[in-house]
């Protein structure tokens, strides 16, 4: 199964609905921290470019749904970002190294991060 099919199955989104207007990227509060813009992530997935799975962007996404509310085609990019994280985690590659987590963080933050960033 190719990357596009996996992402569409996991997210339930039609990536071909995106026509690259860039409104998602223009409204994203985290875009300055990302290595790929949200609309570029969709383009990489459509092109079946596996390098998007290794990008920082899906992990930086705050899931604030700003991109989905701005999208004129109602593409929910947060679901696409979650699908990309799942693909990476299903390879049993943890994004967060638990041993390197600072000891003085609130317990709920550590538990939340563990659930989101580790397989």
C-alpha positions in Angstrom: 0.0 0.0 0.0 1.5 3.4 -1.0 1.7 6.4 1.4 -1.3 8.2 -0.1 -3.5 5.2 0.4 -2.3 4.7 4.0 -2.8 8.3 4.9 -6.3 8.5 3.4 -7.3 5.3 5.1 -6.0 6.4 8.6 -7.3 10.0 8.3 -10.5 9.5 6.3 -9.6 12.6 4.3 -9.5 13.1 0.5 -6.1 14.7 -0.1 -7.0 15.4 -3.7 -9.6 17.9 -2.5 -6.7 20.2 -1.6 -5.9 22.7 -4.3 -2.9 24.2 -2.6 -4.4 27.6 -1.8 -2.1 27.9 1.3 -4.8 29.2 3.7 -3.9 26.4 6.1 -0.3 27.5 6.2 -1.2 31.2 6.5 -3.3 30.5 9.6 -1.1 28.0 11.4 0.3 29.4 14.6 3.2 26.8 14.6 4.3 27.3 11.0 7.5 29.1 12.0 8.7 26.0 13.8 7.8 23.6 10.9 10.2 22.3 8.3 7.3 21.8 5.8 4.2 24.0 5.5 0.9 22.1 6.1 0.0 22.4 2.4 3.4 21.1 1.4 2.8 18.0 3.6 -0.3 17.2 1.6 1.6 17.7 -1.7 4.4 15.3 -0.5 1.8 12.7 0.5 0.0 13.0 -2.9 3.4 12.5 -4.6 4.1 9.5 -2.3 7.3 11.1 -1.1 8.2 9.0 2.0 10.4 11.8 3.3 7.3 13.5 4.8 7.2 10.7 7.4 10.6 11.9 8.7 9.6 15.6 8.7 9.2 17.6 12.0 5.9 19.1 10.9 3.5 16.3 12.0 5.1 16.4 15.4 5.0 20.2 15.7 1.3 20.4 14.8 -0.6 21.6 17.8 -3.9 20.2 16.5 -5.6 23.5 17.0 -7.8 22.9 14.0 -7.1 26.4 12.6 -6.1 24.9 9.3 -9.3 22.9 8.9 -11.5 25.9 9.7 -9.7 28.0 7.1 -9.7 25.4 4.4 -12.3 26.2 1.6 -12.4 22.5 0.7 -12.9 21.3 4.3 -9.7 19.2 4.4 -8.9 18.4 8.0 -5.1 18.6 8.0 -4.9 17.7 11.7 -6.2 14.2 10.8 -3.5 14.0 8.1 -0.8 15.0 10.6 -2.1 12.4 13.1 -2.1 9.7 10.3 1.6 10.6 9.5 2.5 10.3 13.2 0.8 6.9 13.4 2.7 5.7 10.3 5.9 6.6 12.0 5.0 5.1 15.4 3.8 1.9 13.8 7.4 1.4 12.6 8.3 1.3 16.3 10.4 4.4 16.1 9.8 6.6 19.1 10.0 10.4 18.5 10.5 11.1 22.2 13.2 9.4 24.1 11.8 8.9 27.6 15.2 8.7 29.2 16.0 12.3 28.1 12.8 13.8 29.6 13.6 16.3 32.4 12.7 15.0 35.8 10.9 18.2 36.9 8.1 18.2 34.4 4.5 17.8 35.6 3.5 14.1 35.5 0.5 14.8 33.3 2.7 16.4 30.7 5.0 13.4 30.6 2.1 10.9 30.3 0.5 13.0 27.6 3.8 13.3 25.6 4.4 9.5 26.1 1.0 8.7 24.6 1.4 11.0 21.6 5.1 10.5 20.7 5.9 6.9 21.5 4.7 3.6 20.1 
